[in-house]
Amino acid sequence: MVKKKKKVSRIKKAAPKAKKVLKEIGKITHYFPMVKAGVVKLTKGALVLGETIHIKGHTTDFKQKVTSLQLDRLPIQKAAKGQEVGISVKARVRQNDQVYKV
């Protein structure tokens, strides 16, 4: 009696993807549900219209492009460290959610 050898499948593992570095730039201080906008206090960096941000908190975790940026209800192109600016958000954000630049 001859024993048959079992076929061993070898699965090649894909190379690990490089993680994108997230740089914290501020935190959410307020949310306006009627207009779906959040207020961001920029504590560690600047924010420019068109950049991608990642908002992360206890129950919040999403990425989006900055499509609307306002300071004192006037549209602006760039916000500097220390400013509180309003941004349009695609989902609910909460106070103290961290804002990262992707």
Summary of the structure (lengths in Angstrom):
residues: 102
radius of gyration: 21.6
end to end distance: 63.4
largest distance: 86.8
contacts: 249
relative contact order: 0.30
helix: 0%
strand: 43%
